[in-house]
Amino acid sequence: MSRKEPDHLNLLFDMGELASIITSGSDIEAFLTGAGELVAKHLRAHVCSIYLFDSRSKDLVLKATRGLKPEAVNRVRMLPGEGLVGRCFSQDQVLRVGNARTSPGFKYFDNAGEEAFNSFLCVPIRRGVVKIGVLVVQHREMDHFTLLDERALRTAATQLAGAIENARLLMALAPEPADADKDADTISNKFPAFIKGKSDGYGLASGTIRPSRRKRKAILFEADTPNITYSLADFQTAVEKTIDELKALQDKFAASLPESESLIFTAHFMMLKDKNFTGKMKTLIEQGTSPVSAIQQVTLKYINVFSDNPNAYMQEKAVDVEDLGIRLLSHLKAVHTPKAPDRGTIFVTQDIYPSDMMKLTADGIRGIVLVGGGVTSHVAILARSLSIPLIIADDPLFLDLPDTTRLLLDAGQGNIYINPDDNTLSIFKSKQEAEDRAKNREMQPATYTLDNRRIRLLANINLLSEIHLARELKAEGIGLYRTEFPFLIRSGFPSEDEQYLIYKGLFDKTEPGTVTTVRTLDAGGDKVIKHTDFIQEANPALGLRSIRFSLKYRQIFRTQIRAVLRAAHGKEKVRLMFPLISSIDEFLEAKQVMAECIRQMEQEGVPHKSDPEVGIMIELPSVLATIDEFAQLTDFFSIGTNDFIQYMLGADRGNKLVADHYIPYHPAVNRGIAKIVAAAIGHGIDVSVCGEMAHDPEHIPFLLGVGITTLSVAPKFLPRVQAAVMETSFSRASAYAHRLLAQTRVKDAAAVLKTGPGK
């Protein structure tokens, strides 16, 4: 039987109809219902439903319907990819089904009353590049909707998108349900059991979520517990327990991280002694104020004072006050609480500083989920050094999961399991045991390719505590010691003597006779030193960072060079490396500063090393044009592939919008690396790779094939790098590199990469 085609070849609605549904009605829900009725009328559909994406719960919610049961509104929910509606949203495509109930993936809801409707048609609702929901029509007849109906529904979604997006945003501003814990449990129950994140480390961690700073801060505003009275003696006990707790953390911290400050909780200890802080609390209690209120009043007063200060360093002190107030209140309330709440061992956060990492490590954190951020950030590097699995997840809902949620992190795969079952936990226990065995695998004292080409394996060191593992795994020296961490984790610039002790610890711990390469301060970019007055730059990656920072602040640069050379006195094979060099002039200027420091120490009679090898970390494409001249002036090259790729391709791997453009095997990157190596070999200087490519088995054959004979990696990667090298033939790697270098297109390079060098 033929039917009249709907009037929808251009705009589905006229302006009068749109204006009517937008201006009439008492609320947003009435507008959405009116929109559904209008679409159903024009398409002669029995049902029209509007699903909107909830950015808080990360699911699609039925917000209006004409034809289904009204009680289904706000109760029918689907995750992206779930059911036909979820598939339409996640795949961003129109779905037309003649018999929905027999269609694979159809999700039936008892409370919606869909059983009478067979034909199903849905289109995504978009506002620009943003997907905001799904528009659905249904009909009792099978195979009812046509290609013309598809076009009509697309048109309707386009016409309504602006108004619907405004409605969605206003709905999102509605207050959270009063029962926050119940809502959090609901979120946890319907959150997927598995989330794929990003990580460039490895390791497993399992535990409950540590309460967020926002949740922990709530104790500063809670009223006194009914029927519980705290005394002055209880307050003094809380102060003593807080002091003991901080001392224990301090001792643990100092023992494991010697390059940190000797007292990272200095501010806490000083406030505990201050008559205007704990002294004021005591006075208020003696005057009749409850201990809980006394701690809250004084703590919040100090937080406000520090937060209102225009100085960034003083603002940071507000966090110390907040932390101390929370600890005091927690210990006070524990006086009448038989069991302290579980603190949790997995930290979920949107941002984290290196100094925060240090305190968390001392406080028992086993894993971190970073909501947003980039895998090449220094926090990620520090996490690897501290053997803390860290995974970057892009889903803000992680921040709302209840503290009782158990997470299992597999950093090697970038996988996060939410409330894993016993079977999953058992599997990963076995995997952890296998990883431990692999980590403890006996390494060969020297590394050779299959055809007996000698390859040196060096270690990248961030913390002195890693040197023991590097020696245990038979690293042949330190190819990169990153000096910025003592700056990043302190509340002020370390003095020359403080730096001297750190660098002396480095040289004393390394194997005698092996090379030790110290990179000067690589500040700026994603390595912001909190206690400096760094100007907020529009593009910090292209701003005042690395050697530029050092040459601008000469006194900081001189202090560091003096400390390194003093610590290196009497040591062999010491190398000083300047990062992010962009020109020969810049290199000579940095080298001149070193010469001035040497002259000054000679005049002062200070023991020091006067003849270190001096080289550059190659990260900028600008050096390629004068690479032969650099090879004549320097003692060695080290290729920092992370930044080299980023600057060569103009793509920040930490930016998810351009992550697909960060391509290590890009023809320009391949040829750039080959040109650097050829210049080094031609002039008889050493060249190594110390970026992420050096520990990736997929890229190691190419590096060997272009002539790299030194790889420098984090200690934990040494076993797998040695295994990859020993499974590679240098002759085959050379032919493989030649094939890669011949490619001019990314897709062709990818095809060669996929084939590999063979055996």
SELUM-777138 format. One record per residue (C-alpha): residue in three letters; x, y, z. Coordinates in steps of 0.1 Angstrom, whole numbers, plus 5000, padded with zeros to 4 digits. Each point is the difference from the previous one (the first is absolute). Layout:
<rs>
- resn,x,y,z
- ala,X,Y,Z
...
</rs>
This chain:
<rs>
- resn,x,y,z
- met,5000,5000,5000
- ser,5014,5034,4990
- arg,5002,5028,5024
- lys,5005,5037,4996
- glu,5037,5010,5003
- pro,5006,5025,5029
- asp,5005,5036,4991
- his,5037,5001,5008
- leu,5022,5006,4970
- asn,5014,5033,5014
- leu,4992,5013,5035
- leu,4977,4977,5020
- phe,4985,5027,5021
- asp,4992,5036,4992
- met,5011,5028,5022
- gly,4966,5004,5016
- glu,4999,4964,5012
- leu,5035,5003,5014
- ala,4992,5033,5018
- ser,4969,4985,5014
- ile,5017,4971,5017
- ile,5029,5021,5012
- thr,4979,5028,5015
- ser,4971,4980,5013
- gly,5000,4975,5029
- ser,5008,5005,5036
- asp,5034,4984,5001
- ile,5028,4983,4981
- glu,4984,4966,5003
- ala,4969,5014,4983
- phe,5021,5014,4971
- leu,5016,4966,4995
- thr,4966,4982,5000
- gly,4987,5026,4975
- ala,5029,4994,4978
- gly,4994,4963,5000
- glu,4963,5004,4992
- leu,5009,5023,4971
- val,5025,4975,4985
- ala,4975,4971,5004
- lys,4973,5021,4982
- his,5021,5008,4970
- leu,5014,4965,4996
- arg,4966,4984,5008
- ala,5018,4979,5027
- his,4983,4983,5029
- val,5030,5008,5023
- cys,5026,5027,5002
- ser,5026,5001,5028
- ile,5028,5023,5008
- tyr,5031,4986,5018
- leu,5026,5025,5014
- phe,5036,4992,5009
- asp,5006,5007,5037
- ser,5037,5012,5004
- arg,5000,4992,5037
- ser,4988,4963,4998
- lys,5014,4995,4965
- asp,4968,4984,4987
- leu,4970,5007,4978
- val,4968,5008,5019
- leu,4965,4999,4987
- lys,4989,5036,5005
- ala,4967,5002,4981
- thr,4977,4977,4981
- arg,4968,5000,4981
- gly,4986,4965,4997
- leu,5020,4981,5027
- lys,4990,4999,5037
- pro,5005,5033,5017
- glu,5015,4984,5031
- ala,5030,4988,4978
- val,5012,5036,4998
- asn,5033,5004,5020
- arg,4999,4963,5008
- val,5011,4985,4967
- arg,5038,5004,4997
- met,5025,4985,4976
- leu,5038,5003,4997
- pro,5015,5011,4967
- gly,5002,4969,4979
- glu,4972,4983,5019
- gly,4968,4991,4981
- leu,4990,5016,4967
- val,4999,5034,5016
- gly,5034,4997,5015
- arg,5015,4987,4967
- cys,4985,5029,4981
- phe,5016,5024,5024
- ser,5034,4984,5003
- gln,5004,4992,4963
- asp,4984,5033,4989
- gln,4978,4984,4974
- val,4963,4996,4990
- leu,4985,4966,5009
- arg,4969,4988,4982
- val,4986,4966,5010
- gly,4968,4983,4987
- asn,4995,4978,5030
- ala,5018,5014,5031
- arg,4993,4971,5024
- thr,5018,4975,4978
- ser,5029,5023,4992
- pro,5034,4992,5016
- gly,5008,5024,5028
- phe,4964,5012,5006
- lys,4995,5008,5037
- tyr,4965,4995,5013
- phe,4987,5019,5031
- asp,4969,4986,5018
- asn,4991,5034,5014
- ala,4999,5016,4965
- gly,4972,4980,4983
- glu,5018,4995,4967
- glu,4987,4966,4992
- ala,4973,5013,4977
- phe,5024,5018,4977
- asn,5021,4983,4973
- ser,5016,5025,4976
- phe,5028,5021,5016
- leu,5019,5030,4987
- cys,5025,5021,5018
- val,5025,5028,4992
- pro,5026,5017,5022
- ile,4993,5036,5011
- arg,5031,5021,4995
- arg,5009,5036,5008
- gly,5030,5008,4978
- val,5026,4972,5008
- val,4984,4992,5033
- lys,4975,4970,5003
- ile,4973,5009,5024
- gly,4974,4972,4997
- val,4979,4978,4978
- leu,4966,5006,4983
- val,4979,4968,4996
- val,4967,4992,4982
- gln,4982,4967,5000
- his,4970,4985,4982
- arg,4977,4970,5005
- glu,5004,4988,4964
- met,5031,4981,4990
- asp,5024,5016,4975
- his,4980,5032,5002
- phe,5028,5026,4997
- thr,5016,5009,4967
- leu,5031,5018,4988
- leu,4979,5032,4998
- asp,4991,4995,5037
- glu,5037,4998,5008
- arg,5006,5033,4983
- ala,4970,5015,5018
- leu,5012,4990,5034
- arg,5035,5013,4993
- thr,4984,5033,4991
- ala,4979,5000,5032
- ala,5031,4993,5021
- thr,5018,5029,4983
- gln,4972,5025,5005
- leu,4995,4990,5037
- ala,5037,4996,5009
- gly,5005,5036,5012
- ala,4970,5001,5023
- ile,5006,4965,5013
- glu,5036,5007,5008
- asn,4990,5030,5021
- ala,4974,4979,5017
- arg,5027,4973,5007
- leu,5024,5026,5015
- leu,4974,5015,5023
- met,4990,4965,5012
- ala,5037,4993,5007
- leu,5000,5030,5024
- ala,4973,4984,5022
- pro,5013,4992,5035
- glu,5013,4965,5007
- pro,4976,4976,5019
- ala,5001,5006,5038
- asp,5010,4964,5007
- ala,5035,5003,4984
- asp,5012,4966,5013
- lys,4969,4983,4985
- asp,5006,5018,4967
- ala,5037,4990,5000
- asp,4990,4963,5006
- thr,4977,5003,4970
- ile,5028,5014,4979
- ser,5023,4972,5011
- asn,4975,4973,4993
- lys,4993,5011,4964
- phe,5036,5011,4992
- pro,5016,4976,4975
- ala,5021,4972,5016
- phe,5029,5009,4977
- ile,5014,5033,4987
- lys,5029,5004,4976
- gly,5024,5027,5009
- lys,5035,5011,4990
- ser,5033,4992,5016
- asp,5036,4997,4990
- gly,5011,4982,5032
- tyr,4992,4966,5013
- gly,4990,4983,5033
- leu,4969,4989,5018
- ala,4982,5016,5029
- ser,4968,4991,5018
- gly,4981,5018,5028
- thr,4971,5023,5009
- ile,4999,5036,4990
- arg,5016,5025,5024
- pro,4975,5027,5008
- ser,5006,5030,4978
- arg,5011,5033,5014
- arg,4965,5014,4995
- lys,4985,4971,5021
- arg,5026,5002,5027
- lys,4996,5037,5002
- ala,4963,4995,5010
- ile,5012,4992,5036
- leu,5009,5036,5004
- phe,4963,5010,4997
- glu,4983,4971,5018
- ala,4981,5008,5032
- asp,5007,4983,5033
- thr,4988,4965,5002
- pro,4969,4997,5023
- asn,5005,4983,5033
- ile,5038,5001,4998
- thr,5019,5026,5021
- tyr,5037,5006,4994
- ser,5023,5013,5027
- leu,5032,5021,5001
- ala,5019,4968,5007
- asp,4985,4985,4969
- phe,5012,5030,4980
- gln,5035,4996,5014
- thr,5000,4963,4992
- ala,4990,5009,4964
- val,5029,5024,4998
- glu,5025,4974,5013
- lys,4986,4973,4976
- thr,5004,5025,4971
- ile,5036,5008,5009
- asp,5008,4962,5003
- glu,4983,4994,4966
- leu,5019,5028,4983
- lys,5033,4989,5015
- ala,4995,4964,4988
- leu,4992,5013,4965
- gln,5030,5023,5001
- asp,5024,4972,5010
- lys,4986,4977,4973
- phe,5003,5028,4974
- ala,5036,5010,5008
- ala,5012,4964,5000
- ser,4986,4992,4965
- leu,5005,5033,4983
- pro,5033,5016,5011
- glu,4998,5028,4974
- ser,4969,5014,5016
- glu,5000,5026,5027
- ser,5009,4986,5034
- leu,4967,5013,5014
- ile,4972,5000,4975
- phe,4975,5006,5028
- thr,5018,5030,5014
- ala,4969,5022,4997
- his,4979,4975,5018
- phe,5024,4997,5029
- met,5004,5038,5003
- met,4962,5005,5001
- leu,4996,4973,5027
- lys,5024,5020,5021
- asp,4985,5034,4992
- lys,4981,5017,5028
- asn,4978,5017,4974
- phe,4990,4967,4985
- thr,4998,4971,5024
- gly,5004,5024,5029
- lys,4969,5019,4988
- met,4981,4968,4997
- lys,5009,4991,5036
- thr,4989,5034,5013
- leu,4966,4997,4982
- ile,4995,4966,5016
- glu,5008,5013,5034
- gln,4975,5028,4994
- gly,4972,4975,4993
- thr,5002,4994,4963
- ser,4998,4963,4990
- pro,5034,4986,4988
- val,4984,4992,4965
- ser,4989,5036,4996
- ala,5032,5014,5013
- ile,5021,4981,4974
- gln,4976,5009,4973
- gln,4999,5037,5008
- val,5038,5005,5002
- thr,5007,4978,4970
- leu,4975,5017,4977
- lys,5012,5034,5011
- tyr,5036,4991,4990
- ile,4988,4984,4967
- asn,4983,5033,4991
- val,5030,5021,5010
- phe,5024,4980,4978
- ser,4975,4996,4971
- asp,4994,5037,4998
- asn,5037,5008,4998
- pro,5010,5010,4964
- asn,5033,4981,5003
- ala,4997,4966,4985
- tyr,5024,4985,5025
- met,4979,5012,5029
- gln,4969,4987,4983
- glu,5016,4966,5000
- lys,5003,5001,5038
- ala,4962,4999,5002
- val,5003,4963,4989
- asp,5023,4993,5029
- val,4976,5016,5024
- glu,4971,4981,4986
- asp,5019,4967,5002
- leu,5010,5006,5036
- gly,4965,5010,5010
- ile,4986,4968,4985
- arg,5026,4979,5018
- leu,4992,5016,5033
- leu,4963,4995,4997
- ser,5004,4964,4988
- his,5021,4991,5030
- leu,4976,5019,5023
- lys,4970,4981,4988
- ala,5019,4967,5001
- val,5001,5004,5038
- his,4964,4988,5000
- thr,5001,4979,4968
- pro,5012,4964,5006
- lys,5013,4995,4964
- ala,5014,5027,4977
- pro,4984,5001,4965
- asp,5019,4984,4971
- arg,5023,5027,4986
- gly,5002,4982,4966
- thr,5031,4994,4980
- ile,4989,5011,4964
- phe,5001,5037,4995
- val,4976,5015,4975
- thr,5006,5036,4991
- gln,4998,5026,4972
- asp,5034,5015,5007
- ile,5030,4992,5021
- tyr,5034,5017,5006
- pro,5033,4981,5004
- ser,5001,5012,5036
- asp,4966,4984,5006
- met,5013,4968,4985
- met,5027,4999,5027
- lys,4977,5004,5029
- leu,4975,4975,4986
- thr,5029,4974,4996
- ala,5009,5004,5036
- asp,4963,4997,5009
- gly,4996,4966,4983
- ile,4985,5007,4966
- arg,5003,4970,4977
- gly,4985,5013,4968
- ile,4986,5032,4983
- val,4973,5007,4976
- leu,5006,5034,4984
- val,4967,5014,4985
- gly,5015,5019,4970
- gly,5036,5010,4994
- gly,5027,4985,4978
- val,5021,4969,5002
- thr,5033,5018,4994
- ser,4995,5024,5030
- his,5026,4999,5027
- val,4975,4987,5024
- ala,4997,4969,4979
- ile,5038,4997,4999
- leu,5002,5004,5037
- ala,4973,4973,5005
- arg,5022,4976,4981
- ser,5030,5008,5021
- leu,4979,4994,5032
- ser,4986,4968,4985
- ile,4965,5014,5003
- pro,4977,4988,4972
- leu,4983,5031,4985
- ile,4973,5000,4974
- ile,4985,5030,4983
- ala,4962,4997,4995
- asp,4979,5026,4982
- asp,4968,4993,5019
- pro,4991,5026,5026
- leu,4975,4976,5016
- phe,5030,4984,5017
- leu,5001,5030,5023
- asp,4965,4991,5013
- leu,5005,4963,5007
- pro,4995,4992,5037
- asp,5030,4993,5022
- thr,4988,4964,5005
- thr,5006,4994,4963
- arg,5029,4975,4994
- leu,5022,5007,4969
- leu,5025,4977,4984
- leu,5026,5018,4978
- asp,5020,4983,4973
- ala,5024,5027,4989
- gly,5017,4978,4975
- gln,4967,4998,4980
- gly,4985,5033,5012
- asn,4970,4981,5013
- ile,4979,5009,5030
- tyr,4976,4975,5016
- ile,4972,5013,5022
- asn,4989,4977,5028
- pro,5018,4970,4984
- asp,4986,4965,5009
- asp,5020,4973,5017
- asn,5009,4984,4967
- thr,5015,5032,4986
- leu,5019,5005,5033
- ser,5014,4965,4998
- ile,5011,5005,4964
- phe,5018,5031,5008
- lys,5016,4986,5031
- ser,5016,4974,4976
- lys,5010,5028,4976
- gln,5016,5019,5028
- glu,5021,4969,5010
- ala,5010,4996,4964
- glu,5011,5037,4998
- asp,5020,4996,5032
- arg,5018,4970,4985
- ala,5007,5019,4967
- lys,5013,5030,5020
- asn,5024,4978,5019
- arg,5011,4982,4969
- glu,5038,4997,4998
- met,5014,5023,4974
- gln,5031,4994,4979
- pro,5030,5022,5010
- ala,5003,5012,4964
- thr,4974,5004,4972
- tyr,5006,4988,4964
- thr,4978,4996,4970
- leu,4995,4966,4983
- asp,5030,5008,4977
- asn,5022,5011,5029
- arg,4997,5038,4998
- arg,5007,5015,5034
- ile,4973,5023,5014
- arg,5003,5020,5033
- leu,4971,5002,5023
- leu,4999,5030,5024
- ala,4975,5011,5025
- asn,4978,5031,5003
- ile,4999,5011,5036
- asn,4975,5024,5016
- leu,5006,4991,5037
- leu,5031,4987,5017
- ser,4980,4971,5013
- glu,4999,4986,4964
- ile,5038,4996,4998
- his,5000,4968,5020
- leu,4976,4984,4975
- ala,5021,5013,4971
- arg,5031,4984,5014
- glu,4982,4968,5008
- leu,4988,4997,4964
- lys,5035,5006,4988
- ala,4995,5034,4983
- glu,5033,5012,4986
- gly,4996,5035,5014
- ile,4976,5029,5003
- gly,4990,5013,4966
- leu,4977,5027,5015
- tyr,4997,5014,5035
- arg,4971,5024,5001
- thr,5009,5027,5025
- glu,4966,5018,5001
- phe,4984,4977,5027
- pro,5018,5016,5029
- phe,4987,5033,4988
- leu,4965,4987,4993
- ile,4994,4984,5034
- arg,5013,5028,5022
- ser,4984,5031,5012
- gly,5031,5021,4989
- phe,5030,4998,4978
- pro,5026,4976,5014
- ser,5033,5018,5010
- glu,5034,4991,4985
- asp,5009,4979,5030
- glu,4966,4982,5000
- gln,5004,4992,4963
- tyr,5037,4989,5006
- leu,4988,4974,5025
- ile,4975,4986,4975
- tyr,5024,4999,4971
- lys,5027,4985,5022
- gly,4975,4973,5009
- leu,4995,4994,4963
- phe,5037,4996,4992
- asp,5008,4980,5031
- lys,4972,4975,4993
- thr,5009,4994,4963
- glu,5023,4972,4990
- pro,5036,5012,4998
- gly,5013,5005,4965
- thr,4965,5003,4984
- val,4987,5031,4983
- thr,4977,5024,5019
- thr,4981,5026,4980
- val,4985,5029,5020
- arg,4974,5021,4981
- thr,4997,5036,5013
- leu,4967,5013,5012
- asp,4972,4993,4976
- ala,4974,5023,5015
- gly,4969,5014,4983
- gly,4975,4985,4976
- asp,4982,4973,5021
- lys,5027,5002,5027
- val,4988,5031,5018
- ile,5019,5009,5032
- lys,4973,5011,5024
- his,5021,5024,5020
- thr,5012,5020,4970
- asp,4982,5029,4985
- phe,4995,4983,4966
- ile,4981,5022,4977
- gln,4968,4983,4987
- glu,5010,4994,4964
- ala,4975,4994,4972
- asn,5021,4971,4987
- pro,5025,4989,5027
- ala,5014,4973,4978
- leu,5013,5027,4978
- gly,5009,5024,5028
- leu,5026,5006,5027
- arg,5011,4965,5008
- ser,5031,4979,5003
- ile,5033,5017,4989
- arg,4980,5032,4993
- phe,4990,5002,5036
- ser,5035,4992,5012
- leu,5016,5027,4978
- lys,4974,5026,5011
- tyr,5006,4992,5037
- arg,5038,4997,5000
- gln,5004,4998,5037
- ile,4978,4969,5002
- phe,5020,4985,4971
- arg,5034,5008,5015
- thr,4989,4986,5034
- gln,4991,4967,4984
- ile,5031,4997,4978
- arg,5022,5007,5030
- ala,4982,4974,5021
- val,5004,4973,4972
- leu,5037,5007,4994
- arg,5008,5001,5037
- ala,4982,4966,5005
- ala,5018,4985,4970
- his,5035,5008,5013
- gly,5022,4969,4996
- lys,4974,4982,4979
- glu,5005,4986,4965
- lys,4977,5001,4970
- val,4978,5029,5012
- arg,4978,5016,4974
- leu,4981,5033,5002
- met,4971,5003,4976
- phe,4980,5031,4990
- pro,4963,4995,4991
- leu,4980,5015,4972
- ile,5029,5017,4982
- ser,4987,5018,4969
- ser,5032,5016,4986
- ile,5038,4998,5001
- asp,5000,5034,5016
- glu,4978,4987,5029
- phe,5023,4970,5005
- leu,5031,5022,5001
- glu,4983,5024,5024
- ala,4992,4972,5024
- lys,5035,4986,4996
- gln,5014,5034,5008
- val,4980,5001,5033
- met,5016,4967,5009
- ala,5035,5013,4992
- glu,4994,5031,5023
- cys,4989,4977,5028
- ile,5032,4979,4996
- arg,5022,5032,5000
- gln,4982,5012,5031
- met,5005,4968,5019
- glu,5036,4999,4990
- gln,5005,5034,5015
- glu,4982,4990,5032
- gly,5020,4968,5003
- val,4968,4979,5000
- pro,5006,4964,4989
- his,4980,4992,4968
- lys,5001,4982,4967
- ser,5014,5023,4974
- asp,4997,4978,4969
- pro,4965,4984,4997
- glu,4988,4990,4966
- val,4974,5024,4988
- gly,4971,4991,4977
- ile,4965,5009,4990
- met,4966,4983,5001
- ile,4986,5003,4965
- glu,4963,5008,5002
- leu,4995,5028,4974
- pro,4999,4997,4962
- ser,5020,5032,4998
- val,5032,4982,5007
- leu,4997,4978,4969
- ala,5011,5027,4977
- thr,5033,5005,5019
- ile,5004,4964,5014
- asp,5035,4995,4985
- glu,5012,5032,5017
- phe,4985,4989,5033
- ala,5018,4966,4996
- gln,5033,5019,4997
- leu,4994,5021,5032
- thr,4984,4975,5024
- asp,5013,4968,5016
- phe,4967,4981,4997
- phe,4964,5000,4988
- ser,4970,4987,5018
- ile,4967,4999,4981
- gly,4970,5007,5021
- thr,4974,4985,4978
- asn,4969,5011,5020
- asp,5006,5037,4993
- phe,5017,4994,4967
- ile,4968,4984,4986
- gln,4978,5026,5016
- tyr,5019,5029,4985
- met,5007,4984,4967
- leu,4963,4993,4994
- gly,4985,5028,5021
- ala,4979,4975,5020
- asp,4998,4997,5037
- arg,4994,4964,5010
- gly,4984,5012,5032
- asn,4973,5018,4980
- lys,4974,4974,4991
- leu,4987,5022,4972
- val,5033,4995,4980
- ala,5012,4968,5015
- asp,4996,4982,4967
- his,5025,5024,4984
- tyr,5027,4991,5025
- ile,5016,4973,4978
- pro,5034,4986,5010
- tyr,5005,4983,4966
- his,4991,5031,4980
- pro,5024,5002,4970
- ala,5013,5034,5011
- val,5008,4986,5035
- asn,5017,4970,4985
- arg,5022,5020,4977
- gly,5007,5026,5027
- ile,5013,4973,5024
- ala,5021,4984,4972
- lys,5015,5034,4991
- ile,5010,5006,5037
- val,5016,4965,5002
- ala,5019,5004,4967
- ala,5015,5033,5012
- ala,5011,4985,5033
- ile,5016,4969,4984
- gly,5016,5022,4974
- his,5017,5022,5026
- gly,5008,4971,5024
- ile,4978,5011,5030
- asp,4976,4979,5020
- val,4963,5001,4993
- ser,4972,4984,5021
- val,4962,5000,5002
- cys,4984,5007,5034
- gly,4964,5006,4991
- glu,4970,4976,5000
- met,5010,4985,4967
- ala,5031,4985,5016
- his,4979,4975,5021
- asp,4974,4992,4974
- pro,5007,4966,4983
- glu,4981,5012,4969
- his,5025,5029,4994
- ile,5033,4985,5013
- pro,5008,4982,4967
- phe,4998,5033,4981
- leu,5023,5017,5025
- leu,5025,4972,4998
- gly,4997,5000,4962
- val,5010,5037,4996
- gly,5030,4995,5022
- ile,4990,5006,5036
- thr,5021,4979,5023
- thr,4990,5016,5033
- leu,4965,4999,5015
- ser,4991,5017,5033
- val,4968,4990,5017
- ala,4983,4999,5034
- pro,5016,4971,5021
- lys,4968,4979,5000
- phe,5001,4999,4962
- leu,5035,4986,4997
- pro,4991,4963,4999
- arg,4975,5004,4972
- val,5023,5023,4980
- gln,5028,4975,5003
- ala,4977,4972,4989
- ala,4989,5020,4970
- val,5035,5008,4990
- met,5012,4964,5003
- glu,4971,4989,4978
- thr,5011,5024,4973
- ser,5025,4995,4972
- phe,5020,5032,4993
- ser,5002,4992,4963
- arg,4962,4995,4998
- ala,4994,5031,5021
- ser,5022,5020,4976
- ala,4980,4988,4969
- tyr,4968,5007,5019
- ala,5010,5036,5009
- his,5009,5005,4964
- arg,4965,4990,4989
- leu,4985,5023,5026
- leu,5021,5029,4989
- ala,4990,4996,4964
- gln,4963,5007,5009
- thr,4986,5035,4996
- arg,4964,4993,5012
- val,4989,4991,5035
- lys,4978,4972,4988
- asp,5029,4984,4981
- ala,5023,5003,5030
- ala,4973,4984,5022
- ala,4998,4971,4976
- val,5038,4994,5002
- leu,4999,5004,5038
- lys,4973,4973,5001
- thr,5021,4975,4981
- gly,5030,5005,5023
- pro,5036,4991,4993
- gly,4995,4962,5000
- lys,5023,4976,5017
</rs>
